[in-house]
Every structure is written in C-alpha cells, then in structure tokens.
Amino acid sequence: MNILDKLPLPVKREVRSKMETEFERYRLWKFITFQEREVSITAAWSDTPKGFTGTVSDQTGNIAAYNVNEPERRRQFCERVEYAVSRLPHKEQQVITQRYMQREVTFDFVVFNQTIDPPMSRGTYDKIKARAMTMLAMALNIEVEGLKEIF
C-alpha cells in the first residue's frame, strides 16, 4: 500500500475539489479564446461631483498591459499543468488526460468503461484518480489542509 492511498477521506475530498477547480480553469483557458478588453472612447456620465481623489488612472495603459500579460499568464498556467501531468506514471496520466484535459467534457464512467484500454473497474479507477490528483496537488503547490502535515 502506498501512503497516497491511505489519506483520510476529508483530505482526499478537498484535494479532488481543488484539483477539479484547477482543471476547469485549465479547460477554460486552453480551449476558450481570450477576449481582449477595449478602451471606452465615450465619456461616462456621472451625477457625482468630480474632485481630486489622489489617484492617477491610465485606462488605456491598464487595458494594454492586461491584453499583453493575460494571454501569457494563461499560456504559462496551461503549460505548467501539462508538464505536471506528463510527469505522472502512465496509468495516472492516462486517467487525468482522458477525464480532464480534453476539449469535450467526459464523465468518469465513460473514461473507465470505454476510453481507457483495457477497461478497468470503478474502484481501480477511483484509486488511480485519487492518487494522481494528490500527486498533482503536490506538484502544483496547491494548498490543501491536511496534506502538508502528512508529507
């Protein structure tokens, strides 16, 4: 038995929840086109009297910086996740790739019954998936309460 298989159930649930959130963000950022922000040309009317607020705002500069930096940040995140998954053992890598890293949303029962060759049982699939998610959470430095105390 591996120490990753003996984790307490609440820790496994929290790892799964946080990793599924990360994979959802991965799927959105990888497969959805980045929408650039545009500068508002017309002035916005406001009933509030204008006065000096002590802040300087450069809307055009902020939007330009966002349009340049955000796609790069998203690309780096996706590469980081892909690199971490590529370092997993073959079975774990196959389970995670087929379940979370495809353009189409796939359910667990489709993955363990039809996608993975040869098909595996639900229990084996759950064990492999939990172990893979724990390894990925550690590789991606995702804060999980209870995981730091064990390792």
C-alpha positions in Angstrom: 0.0 0.0 0.0 1.1 3.5 -0.9 0.9 6.4 1.6 -1.1 8.2 -1.0 -3.8 5.5 -0.8 -4.1 5.9 3.0 -5.0 9.6 3.1 -8.0 10.5 5.3 -11.3 10.8 3.3 -11.7 14.6 4.1 -8.2 15.3 2.7 -9.0 13.3 -0.5 -12.2 15.2 -1.0 -10.5 18.5 -0.6 -7.7 17.5 -3.0 -10.3 16.4 -5.5 -12.3 19.6 -5.2 -9.3 21.9 -5.6 -7.9 19.9 -8.4 -11.2 19.8 -10.3 -11.3 23.6 -9.9 -7.8 23.8 -11.4 -8.7 21.5 -14.3 -11.9 23.6 -15.0 -9.7 26.7 -15.2 -7.3 24.7 -17.4 -10.0 23.7 -19.8 -11.4 27.3 -20.0 -8.1 28.9 -20.6 -6.9 26.2 -23.0 -9.9 25.9 -25.2 -11.7 29.2 -25.0 -10.3 32.1 -26.9 -9.0 35.1 -24.9 -11.3 38.1 -25.2 -9.3 41.4 -25.4 -10.5 44.4 -23.5 -11.2 47.6 -25.3 -10.9 51.2 -24.2 -14.1 53.2 -23.8 -14.0 56.1 -26.2 -17.1 57.9 -25.0 -17.2 59.6 -21.6 -19.4 58.1 -19.0 -21.9 60.4 -17.4 -21.9 60.6 -13.6 -24.1 62.5 -11.2 -21.2 62.6 -8.6 -19.3 65.8 -8.5 -15.7 65.4 -9.7 -12.8 66.3 -7.5 -9.3 65.3 -6.9 -9.2 61.7 -5.5 -5.4 61.5 -5.1 -5.2 58.6 -7.7 -4.0 58.7 -11.2 -5.7 56.3 -13.6 -4.5 55.4 -17.1 -7.3 53.3 -18.5 -5.6 52.8 -21.9 -2.3 51.7 -20.3 -4.0 49.3 -17.9 -6.0 47.7 -20.7 -3.0 47.4 -22.9 -1.0 45.8 -20.1 -3.8 43.4 -19.4 -4.2 42.5 -23.1 -0.5 41.6 -23.3 0.1 40.0 -20.0 -3.1 37.9 -19.5 -2.7 35.6 -22.5 0.9 34.9 -21.5 -0.2 34.1 -17.9 -2.8 31.7 -19.2 -0.4 30.0 -21.5 2.1 29.5 -18.7 -0.6 28.1 -16.4 -1.6 25.6 -19.1 2.0 24.6 -19.8 2.6 24.1 -16.0 -0.4 21.8 -15.7 0.5 19.9 -18.8 4.1 19.4 -17.6 2.9 18.2 -14.2 0.6 15.7 -15.8 3.3 14.5 -18.2 5.5 13.5 -15.2 2.8 11.2 -13.7 3.0 7.4 -14.2 1.3 6.1 -17.3 -2.0 5.0 -15.9 -2.5 8.1 -13.8 -1.5 10.3 -16.8 -4.0 8.5 -19.0 -6.8 8.8 -16.5 -6.3 12.5 -15.9 -5.8 13.3 -19.6 -8.9 11.5 -20.7 -11.1 12.9 -17.9 -10.0 16.5 -17.5 -7.7 17.6 -20.3 -9.9 17.0 -23.4 -11.9 19.7 -25.2 -15.2 17.8 -24.6 -16.4 17.1 -21.0 -16.2 13.4 -20.3 -17.8 11.6 -17.4 -15.9 9.1 -15.2 -18.0 6.1 -16.3 -17.2 6.8 -19.9 -13.5 7.0 -19.2 -13.1 3.8 -17.2 -15.5 1.8 -19.3 -14.9 3.0 -22.9 -11.9 5.4 -23.3 -9.2 3.6 -21.4 -8.0 0.4 -23.0 -8.3 -2.2 -21.4 -11.4 -1.0 -19.3 -11.0 -1.0 -15.6 -13.3 -1.3 -12.6 -14.8 1.7 -10.8 -12.7 1.0 -7.7 -9.4 0.8 -9.5 -10.3 3.9 -11.5 -11.1 5.9 -8.3 -7.9 4.7 -6.6 -5.8 5.7 -9.6 -7.5 9.1 -10.0 -7.2 9.9 -6.3 -3.5 9.1 -6.3 -3.0 11.1 -9.5 -4.8 14.1 -8.1 -2.8 14.0 -4.9 0.5 13.9 -6.8 -0.7 16.8 -9.0 -1.7 18.9 -6.0 1.7 18.5 -4.5 3.5 19.1 -7.9 1.4 22.3 -8.5 1.8 23.5 -4.9 -1.9 23.7 -4.3 -2.7 24.4 -0.6 -4.7 21.5 0.9 -5.4 21.4 4.6 -4.1 18.1 6.0 -1.8 17.3 3.1 1.1 19.3 4.3 1.1 17.6 7.7 1.3 14.1 6.1 4.3 15.0 3.9 
